[in-house]
């Protein structure tokens, strides 16, 4: 392919990139969408267990982590969850609310990809898959050298994502481009990621597959959802959520008795001959109760617990200080925490304050949402914001 000129070149054919491309195309801009994989939307395809948790109706800036979380407010307010839901309905895609405002396709994630591809086609967006960017330079316009030739463009949008899901081709490309043009990158770390066991908790790995309701705490953050035991540590929504707030060396408090009736049950059982695991088994899997009690409590009937032993055990059940050895890292992380510093990006347009006509959107930016459709909505909102002006 010989060199081609476009009004807008979007690098990254994921959620944010496709939304930006179709929005710019709808304004009559000549748009190229560059994707290094063999097809667009690969991360969308595997999201939500293949059903794509495409947004959440409880979106607010407090559901996002960033050095400047208020940065997300403008884009989220101007393209909302309801705007994206309207697009889904326009294309006749059946969906449902699973819980906590989470919106899922009834069918397949590929319906969302198909919808975005159809909108891009209608807006005359030209998509270039299997196209690897080799270099980016700026003169009067941007010059993008790729494995499929050179592109020149007035506006360049970086939508290349973070470091999570390396098996889908994740690279630090977006961060490298940002640094090339003078942008700071905030510290990066895997987020929404399972924890690994320290040596003291390793016996619990034999319980892999067991799940129970818990409340997790770390600092001021708190989440009440399910916890899942894995071969290597702890996962499940409650753990993934709190992992974004955890730092190495810290502990996570886990309330294993989130239902107040469980505490009442223990208090009543105190005067009987029952042992602790048998009482806990009314509120959690018996195997988990047996294993956890073997690690943390005296092996005797509750009636023989001294008052201090009982009080200490109850406190431990309500605030188990779990100290992870670490996390499963980027291969198992849903997203990357950190990114291009928002101090040098316009919250209204996502345009660089350092380099005119350069935009950063989606996961590459230092905005990271909770589990449950929040990161997709940031992709739609930030992509739309850039697409309106690029």
C-alpha positions as CSV (number, residue, x, y, z in Angstrom):
1,X,0.0,0.0,0.0
2,X,1.3,3.4,-0.9
3,X,1.0,6.3,1.5
4,X,-2.5,7.5,2.2
5,X,-3.7,10.6,3.9
6,X,-6.6,10.6,6.4
7,X,-8.2,13.2,8.5
8,X,-8.1,10.9,11.5
9,X,-6.0,7.8,12.2
10,X,-7.0,5.7,15.2
11,X,-4.5,3.2,16.5
12,X,-6.2,0.4,18.3
13,X,-9.3,-1.5,17.2
14,X,-10.8,-2.2,20.6
15,X,-13.8,-0.7,22.3
16,X,-12.5,2.9,22.6
17,X,-10.9,2.9,19.2
18,X,-14.0,1.7,17.3
19,X,-16.2,4.2,19.1
20,X,-13.9,7.0,18.3
21,X,-13.6,6.0,14.7
22,X,-17.3,5.7,14.1
23,X,-18.0,9.0,15.9
24,X,-15.4,10.8,13.8
25,X,-16.7,9.2,10.6
26,X,-20.2,10.3,11.3
27,X,-18.9,13.8,11.2
28,X,-17.7,13.3,7.7
29,X,-14.1,12.8,8.6
30,X,-12.0,10.4,6.6
31,X,-10.9,7.8,9.2
32,X,-8.4,5.0,9.3
33,X,-8.7,2.4,12.1
34,X,-5.5,0.5,12.6
35,X,-5.4,-2.8,14.4
36,X,-2.3,-5.1,14.8
37,X,-4.4,-8.2,15.4
38,X,-6.1,-10.1,12.6
39,X,-9.5,-8.6,13.6
40,X,-10.9,-5.8,15.7
41,X,-12.6,-6.2,19.1
42,X,-10.7,-9.3,20.4
43,X,-11.0,-8.2,24.1
44,X,-14.7,-7.4,23.6
45,X,-15.2,-11.0,22.3
46,X,-13.9,-12.6,25.5
47,X,-15.4,-10.2,28.0
48,X,-18.2,-11.1,30.4
49,X,-17.7,-14.8,29.8
50,X,-18.4,-14.2,26.1
51,X,-21.5,-12.2,26.8
52,X,-19.9,-8.7,27.1
53,X,-20.8,-6.7,30.3
54,X,-21.0,-3.7,28.0
55,X,-21.9,-1.0,30.5
56,X,-23.3,-0.2,34.0
57,X,-26.2,2.0,34.9
58,X,-24.6,3.1,38.2
59,X,-21.7,4.9,36.6
60,X,-20.1,7.8,38.5
61,X,-16.5,9.2,38.9
62,X,-16.2,7.6,42.3
63,X,-16.2,4.2,40.6
64,X,-12.9,5.0,38.9
65,X,-9.3,5.0,40.2
66,X,-6.8,7.6,39.0
67,X,-4.5,10.2,40.3
68,X,-7.3,12.6,39.2
69,X,-10.5,10.5,39.3
70,X,-12.7,13.6,38.6
71,X,-11.1,13.7,35.1
72,X,-13.6,11.1,34.0
73,X,-16.7,13.2,34.9
74,X,-16.9,15.2,31.7
75,X,-16.7,12.4,29.2
76,X,-19.0,10.1,31.2
77,X,-21.6,12.8,31.5
78,X,-21.6,13.6,27.8
79,X,-21.9,10.0,26.6
80,X,-23.7,8.0,29.2
81,X,-24.5,4.3,29.8
82,X,-28.0,5.2,28.5
83,X,-26.6,6.5,25.2
84,X,-24.8,3.2,24.6
85,X,-27.9,1.2,25.6
86,X,-29.8,3.2,23.0
87,X,-27.3,2.2,20.4
88,X,-27.6,-1.5,21.5
89,X,-31.4,-1.3,21.2
90,X,-31.2,0.4,17.8
91,X,-29.4,-2.7,16.5
92,X,-31.9,-5.0,18.1
93,X,-29.4,-6.7,20.5
94,X,-31.2,-8.4,23.4
95,X,-29.7,-7.7,26.8
96,X,-30.4,-7.9,30.5
97,X,-29.3,-6.6,33.8
98,X,-27.5,-9.2,35.8
99,X,-26.9,-7.4,39.1
100,X,-25.6,-4.1,40.5
101,X,-26.5,-2.3,37.2
102,X,-24.4,-4.6,35.0
103,X,-25.7,-4.9,31.5
104,X,-25.0,-8.1,29.5
105,X,-25.9,-9.4,26.1
106,X,-28.4,-12.2,26.1
107,X,-26.4,-13.8,23.3
108,X,-22.8,-13.3,22.4
109,X,-20.2,-10.5,22.8
110,X,-19.8,-10.7,19.0
111,X,-23.1,-8.9,18.6
112,X,-21.5,-5.8,20.2
113,X,-18.5,-6.2,17.8
114,X,-20.8,-6.6,14.9
115,X,-22.8,-3.5,15.9
116,X,-19.6,-1.4,16.1
117,X,-18.3,-2.7,12.8
118,X,-21.7,-1.9,11.2
119,X,-21.6,1.6,12.6
120,X,-18.0,2.1,11.3
121,X,-18.9,0.8,7.9
122,X,-21.9,3.2,7.7
123,X,-19.5,6.1,8.6
124,X,-17.1,5.0,5.9
125,X,-14.3,4.1,8.4
126,X,-11.5,2.2,6.7
127,X,-10.2,-0.6,8.9
128,X,-6.7,-2.0,8.5
129,X,-6.2,-5.3,10.4
130,X,-2.9,-7.1,10.7
131,X,-1.3,-3.7,10.5
132,X,1.6,-3.1,12.9
133,X,2.8,0.4,13.7
134,X,6.6,0.8,13.3
135,X,7.0,4.5,14.1
136,X,5.1,7.7,14.6
137,X,6.6,11.1,13.7
138,X,5.1,14.7,13.7
139,X,5.9,17.4,11.2
140,X,2.9,19.5,10.0
141,X,0.9,16.3,10.1
142,X,1.5,12.9,11.8
143,X,3.3,10.3,9.8
144,X,2.6,6.7,10.9
145,X,4.8,4.1,9.4
146,X,3.3,0.6,9.4
147,X,3.7,-2.9,8.1
148,X,1.1,-1.9,5.5
149,X,2.6,1.3,4.4
150,X,2.6,4.9,5.6
151,X,-0.3,6.9,6.8
152,X,-0.4,10.7,7.2
153,X,-3.1,12.4,9.2
154,X,-4.2,15.6,10.8
155,X,-5.4,13.9,14.0
156,X,-3.9,10.9,15.7
157,X,-5.8,8.9,18.3
158,X,-4.0,6.4,20.6
159,X,-6.4,3.7,21.7
160,X,-4.0,0.8,22.0
161,X,-5.0,-0.3,25.5
162,X,-2.9,-1.4,28.5
163,X,-0.8,-4.4,29.4
164,X,-3.5,-6.8,30.5
165,X,-4.4,-9.8,28.3
166,X,-0.9,-10.2,26.7
167,X,-2.2,-13.3,24.9
168,X,-4.4,-10.9,22.9
169,X,-1.4,-8.9,21.8
170,X,-1.2,-6.2,24.6
171,X,1.9,-4.1,24.4
172,X,3.3,-0.9,25.9
173,X,2.9,0.9,22.6
174,X,0.5,3.6,23.8
175,X,2.7,4.5,26.8
176,X,5.8,4.6,24.5
177,X,4.1,7.0,22.1
178,X,2.9,9.2,25.0
179,X,6.5,9.4,26.4
180,X,7.8,10.1,22.9
181,X,5.7,13.2,22.9
182,X,6.5,14.4,26.4
183,X,3.7,12.8,28.5
184,X,4.2,11.4,31.9
185,X,3.0,7.8,32.6
186,X,1.7,7.2,36.1
187,X,2.8,4.0,37.9
188,X,1.4,0.9,36.1
189,X,0.2,-2.2,37.8
190,X,-2.3,-5.1,37.1
191,X,-5.8,-4.4,38.4
192,X,-9.0,-6.5,38.8
193,X,-6.6,-9.4,39.3
194,X,-6.6,-12.6,41.4
195,X,-4.4,-12.8,44.6
196,X,-1.9,-15.6,45.2
197,X,-1.6,-17.4,48.5
198,X,1.3,-16.8,50.9
199,X,2.8,-19.9,52.5
200,X,0.6,-19.7,55.6
201,X,-2.6,-19.9,53.5
202,X,-1.4,-22.5,51.0
203,X,-3.5,-25.4,52.5
204,X,-6.6,-23.5,51.2
205,X,-5.6,-24.2,47.6
206,X,-7.1,-27.7,48.0
207,X,-10.5,-26.0,48.1
208,X,-10.2,-24.7,44.5
209,X,-13.6,-24.0,43.0
210,X,-15.4,-23.2,46.2
211,X,-17.2,-19.8,46.4
212,X,-18.8,-17.9,49.2
213,X,-20.2,-14.4,49.8
214,X,-17.9,-12.0,51.6
215,X,-17.1,-8.3,52.2
216,X,-13.6,-7.2,51.3
217,X,-11.9,-4.1,52.8
218,X,-8.7,-2.3,51.9
219,X,-8.2,1.2,53.1
220,X,-11.5,3.0,52.6
221,X,-12.6,0.6,49.8
222,X,-15.2,-2.1,50.5
223,X,-17.0,-4.6,48.2
224,X,-19.7,-7.1,49.0
225,X,-19.7,-9.9,46.5
226,X,-18.5,-13.5,46.0
227,X,-15.0,-14.8,46.7
228,X,-13.7,-17.8,44.8
229,X,-10.8,-20.1,45.9
230,X,-8.4,-21.0,43.1
231,X,-5.4,-23.4,42.9
232,X,-3.1,-20.4,43.5
233,X,-5.1,-18.0,45.6
234,X,-8.3,-16.1,45.8
235,X,-10.4,-14.6,43.0
236,X,-14.1,-13.8,42.3
237,X,-15.7,-10.4,42.1
238,X,-15.0,-9.3,45.7
239,X,-11.3,-10.1,45.3
240,X,-10.9,-8.6,41.8
241,X,-12.5,-5.4,42.9
242,X,-10.4,-4.9,46.1
243,X,-7.2,-5.9,44.2
244,X,-7.2,-2.5,42.5
245,X,-6.8,-0.8,45.9
246,X,-4.2,-3.3,47.3
247,X,-0.5,-2.6,47.4
248,X,2.4,-5.0,48.0
249,X,2.9,-5.8,51.7
250,X,-0.6,-4.7,52.7
251,X,-3.4,-6.9,54.0
252,X,-7.0,-7.2,52.8
253,X,-9.6,-7.7,55.5
254,X,-12.2,-10.2,54.5
255,X,-15.5,-10.5,56.4
256,X,-16.5,-14.2,56.0
257,X,-19.8,-13.6,57.8
258,X,-21.4,-10.7,55.9
259,X,-24.9,-11.8,56.9
260,X,-25.7,-10.5,60.4
261,X,-27.7,-13.7,61.0
262,X,-24.5,-15.7,60.8
263,X,-23.2,-13.9,63.9
264,X,-26.4,-14.4,65.7
265,X,-26.2,-18.1,64.9
266,X,-22.7,-18.4,66.4
267,X,-23.8,-16.6,69.5
268,X,-26.7,-19.1,70.0
269,X,-24.5,-22.1,69.3
270,X,-22.1,-20.9,72.0
271,X,-24.1,-22.7,74.6
272,X,-24.4,-26.0,72.7
273,X,-22.0,-28.8,72.1
274,X,-21.6,-28.0,68.4
275,X,-18.2,-27.3,66.9
276,X,-17.4,-24.1,65.0
277,X,-17.1,-25.6,61.5
278,X,-20.6,-27.2,61.7
279,X,-22.1,-23.8,62.6
280,X,-20.2,-22.0,59.9
281,X,-21.3,-24.6,57.3
282,X,-24.7,-23.1,57.5
283,X,-23.2,-19.9,55.9
284,X,-20.4,-21.2,53.8
285,X,-19.2,-24.4,52.1
286,X,-18.4,-27.0,54.8
287,X,-15.0,-27.8,53.3
288,X,-14.0,-24.1,53.5
289,X,-15.2,-23.9,57.1
290,X,-13.2,-27.0,58.0
291,X,-10.0,-25.9,56.3
292,X,-10.2,-22.3,57.6
293,X,-10.9,-23.3,61.2
294,X,-8.0,-25.8,61.1
295,X,-5.7,-22.9,60.3
296,X,-7.1,-20.2,62.6
297,X,-9.2,-21.5,65.5
298,X,-9.0,-24.0,68.4
299,X,-10.3,-27.5,67.7
300,X,-12.9,-27.9,70.3
301,X,-16.7,-27.4,70.8
302,X,-17.8,-23.8,71.1
303,X,-19.1,-24.4,74.6
304,X,-15.5,-24.9,75.6
305,X,-14.2,-21.6,74.1
306,X,-13.2,-19.1,76.7
307,X,-14.8,-15.7,76.3
308,X,-11.7,-14.2,74.9
309,X,-11.2,-17.1,72.5
310,X,-14.7,-16.7,71.2
311,X,-14.4,-13.0,70.9
312,X,-11.1,-13.3,69.0
313,X,-12.5,-15.9,66.7
314,X,-15.6,-13.8,65.9
315,X,-13.4,-10.8,65.2
316,X,-11.2,-12.9,62.9
317,X,-14.2,-14.3,61.0
318,X,-15.5,-10.7,60.5
319,X,-12.1,-9.2,59.6
320,X,-9.8,-12.0,58.4
321,X,-6.5,-10.2,57.6
322,X,-5.5,-11.9,54.3
323,X,-2.0,-11.1,53.3
324,X,-1.5,-12.0,49.6
325,X,1.9,-13.1,48.4
326,X,1.1,-11.1,45.3
327,X,-1.2,-11.2,42.3
328,X,-1.5,-13.3,39.1
329,X,-0.1,-10.3,37.2
330,X,-1.0,-9.0,33.8
331,X,-1.8,-12.4,32.2
332,X,-4.8,-12.7,34.5
333,X,-5.6,-9.0,35.1
334,X,-8.8,-7.5,33.6
335,X,-7.2,-4.1,33.2
336,X,-4.1,-2.0,33.8
337,X,-4.1,0.5,36.6
338,X,-2.3,3.8,35.8
339,X,-1.5,5.2,32.4
340,X,-1.1,8.5,30.6
341,X,-1.3,11.3,33.2
342,X,-4.5,13.1,32.8
343,X,-2.9,16.4,33.9
344,X,-1.8,16.9,30.3
345,X,-5.0,15.8,28.6
346,X,-8.3,17.7,28.1
347,X,-11.1,16.1,30.0
348,X,-13.6,17.4,27.4
349,X,-11.8,16.3,24.2
350,X,-9.1,13.8,25.3
351,X,-6.6,15.9,23.3
352,X,-3.1,16.3,24.5
353,X,-2.3,19.7,26.0
354,X,1.3,19.2,24.9
355,X,0.8,18.2,21.2
356,X,-2.2,19.6,19.3
357,X,-4.3,17.0,17.4
358,X,-2.9,14.0,19.5
359,X,-5.5,12.2,21.5
360,X,-5.4,9.4,24.2
361,X,-8.5,7.3,25.0
362,X,-9.6,4.2,26.8
363,X,-7.4,2.0,29.0
364,X,-4.1,3.7,28.0
365,X,-5.2,6.7,30.1
366,X,-4.9,6.8,33.9
367,X,-8.5,6.0,34.4
368,X,-9.4,2.5,35.7
369,X,-13.0,1.4,36.5
370,X,-14.5,-1.1,38.8
371,X,-15.5,-4.6,37.6
372,X,-18.9,-4.7,36.1
373,X,-19.0,-2.7,32.8
374,X,-17.3,0.5,34.1
375,X,-14.2,0.1,31.9
376,X,-16.3,-0.4,28.8
377,X,-18.3,2.7,29.5
378,X,-15.0,4.7,29.9
379,X,-14.0,3.3,26.5
380,X,-17.3,4.4,24.9
381,X,-17.3,7.8,26.6
382,X,-13.7,8.7,26.1
383,X,-13.8,7.4,22.5
384,X,-16.9,9.5,21.8
385,X,-15.3,12.6,23.3
386,X,-12.3,12.4,21.0
387,X,-14.3,11.4,18.0
388,X,-16.4,14.5,18.3
389,X,-13.4,16.8,17.7
390,X,-10.6,14.7,16.1
